[in-house]
Amino acid sequence: MKVGDIVEVKDHVDLNVHKFLSKTVFPQKGARVGLIIDCQEMADGFYEFEVIFEGWSSWFRDLELRMIDVPAQEADESW
């Protein structure tokens, strides 16, 4: 995963924790797809990614996310 990738937060991840950390309004159910806008490697060698959603953003571990495969033409039209 890298900056610019479209990702989905996995179902087992509790967004209430991220809501508290990001101090924003809790996202509507189904609003688990976002865009990676930043990343950093942690001391343990794993990466964390900042993901922006509609109206909020938060940091997630790489194991909490899955890539969304969007064909290039479709991505250009939707963004």
Buried (B, 14 or more C-beta within 10 A) or exposed (E): BEEEBBBBBEEEBEBEEBBEEBEBEEBEEEBBBBBBEEBEEEEEEEBBBBBEBEEBBBBBEBEBBBEEEBEEEEEEEEE
